[in-house]
Amino acid sequence: MTERKAAKAQKPRMAHRWGAPVPRMACRIALLLLGAVVMGLMFSGLSAISTRVVRILLSAVMLAGITALFFAEGLSCGMKDAAASSRAARLEKESGAVPAAEDAACWHPMKAATALILVFVLPLALAGFIALTAEPYHYTLQDLPTWLTSTYGSREDVMAPLAAYLQPEAPGIRIWIRMAVRLMEMPFIGFFPDPQKQAFALDTLSPLFLLIYPLAYLAAYCLGPRRQAALEARERKAARAAVRRQGKKKLADELTRGGGEVHYGQRRDADRQEHKRLV
């Protein structure tokens, strides 16, 4: 049986009580999400690149890198839990009982799913709210130009009709929610070059964008047992090869008996006769 077939045939022991490690997993996922926000802010200047192809390509590279971080963390956690499942299965086979800590460390897909829900339920809820309330962007005049206020600021007949434009609109709760969601989807801004359509597209697709990270983590976690089984199969194969090499080395030492020439059993008969004489 090949390593791939062995990896597919082996099923990990699933945890019965898996809730204890979930908060720790959720904290690590939250740190990854915070790192994604920081990376998005660091590379937010990509949107200023005038060449569309270059901007889209760099945004895709940044998005792939962040997604790869979530995938790698999920795969590492899945392999670690699969290894714990193997240890617990051996312990259960030998003694018939598994301690609670060993059982909680075993692999279970609901561990990853629950940790992801704890971290992403609020961002996805906010993104869903922004998506449901999204509206096409319409330009409205904001601040008056400096040349107008400096030249005609003392003329009441000019400034009075324009006074409404000098009163900035207070940001509402939707603006703050939108800003929070934007921080988590900064890598996607470079894919929408048109500023007139960018805001509406980002608002509408925000839930789909934020689903990429948890799906990558969950998929990698589910692949963990297969990768761990393949790794254990390679380790067993390497151990068998090491034993064969050690056996060959021992056989060569027995044949040469440290004399430098191969005796093919002649010295063994001589040793036997010497032993009889001494006895």
Secondary structure in CASP SS format (residue, H / E / C, confidence):
PFRMAT SS
TARGET T0000
AUTHOR 0000-0000-0000
METHOD secondary structure of the structure
MODEL  1
M C 1.00
T C 1.00
E H 1.00
R H 1.00
K H 1.00
A H 1.00
A H 1.00
K H 1.00
A H 1.00
Q C 1.00
K C 1.00
P C 1.00
R C 1.00
M E 1.00
A C 1.00
H C 1.00
R C 1.00
W C 1.00
G C 1.00
A C 1.00
P C 1.00
V H 1.00
P H 1.00
R H 1.00
M H 1.00
A H 1.00
C H 1.00
R H 1.00
I H 1.00
A H 1.00
L H 1.00
L H 1.00
L H 1.00
L H 1.00
G H 1.00
A H 1.00
V H 1.00
V H 1.00
M H 1.00
G H 1.00
L H 1.00
M H 1.00
F C 1.00
S H 1.00
G H 1.00
L H 1.00
S H 1.00
A H 1.00
I C 1.00
S C 1.00
T C 1.00
R H 1.00
V H 1.00
V H 1.00
R H 1.00
I H 1.00
L H 1.00
L H 1.00
S H 1.00
A H 1.00
V H 1.00
M H 1.00
L H 1.00
A H 1.00
G H 1.00
I H 1.00
T H 1.00
A H 1.00
L H 1.00
F H 1.00
F H 1.00
A H 1.00
E H 1.00
G H 1.00
L H 1.00
S H 1.00
C H 1.00
G H 1.00
M H 1.00
K H 1.00
D H 1.00
A H 1.00
A H 1.00
A H 1.00
S H 1.00
S H 1.00
R H 1.00
A H 1.00
A H 1.00
R H 1.00
L H 1.00
E H 1.00
K H 1.00
E H 1.00
S H 1.00
G C 1.00
A C 1.00
V C 1.00
P C 1.00
A H 1.00
A H 1.00
E H 1.00
D H 1.00
A H 1.00
A C 1.00
C C 1.00
W E 1.00
H C 1.00
P H 1.00
M H 1.00
K H 1.00
A H 1.00
A H 1.00
T H 1.00
A H 1.00
L H 1.00
I H 1.00
L H 1.00
V H 1.00
F H 1.00
V H 1.00
L H 1.00
P H 1.00
L H 1.00
A H 1.00
L H 1.00
A H 1.00
G H 1.00
F H 1.00
I H 1.00
A H 1.00
L H 1.00
T C 1.00
A C 1.00
E C 1.00
P C 1.00
Y C 1.00
H C 1.00
Y C 1.00
T C 1.00
L C 1.00
Q C 1.00
D C 1.00
L C 1.00
P C 1.00
T H 1.00
W H 1.00
L H 1.00
T H 1.00
S H 1.00
T H 1.00
Y H 1.00
G C 1.00
S C 1.00
R C 1.00
E H 1.00
D H 1.00
V H 1.00
M H 1.00
A C 1.00
P C 1.00
L C 1.00
A H 1.00
A H 1.00
Y H 1.00
L H 1.00
Q C 1.00
P C 1.00
E C 1.00
A C 1.00
P C 1.00
G C 1.00
I H 1.00
R H 1.00
I H 1.00
W H 1.00
I H 1.00
R H 1.00
M H 1.00
A H 1.00
V H 1.00
R H 1.00
L H 1.00
M H 1.00
E C 1.00
M H 1.00
P H 1.00
F H 1.00
I H 1.00
G H 1.00
F H 1.00
F C 1.00
P C 1.00
D C 1.00
P H 1.00
Q H 1.00
K H 1.00
Q H 1.00
A H 1.00
F H 1.00
A H 1.00
L H 1.00
D H 1.00
T H 1.00
L H 1.00
S H 1.00
P H 1.00
L H 1.00
F H 1.00
L H 1.00
L H 1.00
I H 1.00
Y H 1.00
P H 1.00
L H 1.00
A H 1.00
Y H 1.00
L H 1.00
A H 1.00
A H 1.00
Y H 1.00
C H 1.00
L H 1.00
G H 1.00
P H 1.00
R H 1.00
R H 1.00
Q H 1.00
A H 1.00
A H 1.00
L H 1.00
E H 1.00
A H 1.00
R H 1.00
E H 1.00
R H 1.00
K H 1.00
A H 1.00
A H 1.00
R H 1.00
A H 1.00
A H 1.00
V H 1.00
R H 1.00
R H 1.00
Q H 1.00
G H 1.00
K H 1.00
K H 1.00
K H 1.00
L H 1.00
A H 1.00
D H 1.00
E H 1.00
L H 1.00
T H 1.00
R C 1.00
G C 1.00
G C 1.00
G C 1.00
E C 1.00
V C 1.00
H C 1.00
Y C 1.00
G C 1.00
Q H 1.00
R H 1.00
R H 1.00
D H 1.00
A H 1.00
D H 1.00
R H 1.00
Q H 1.00
E H 1.00
H H 1.00
K H 1.00
R H 1.00
L H 1.00
V C 1.00
END
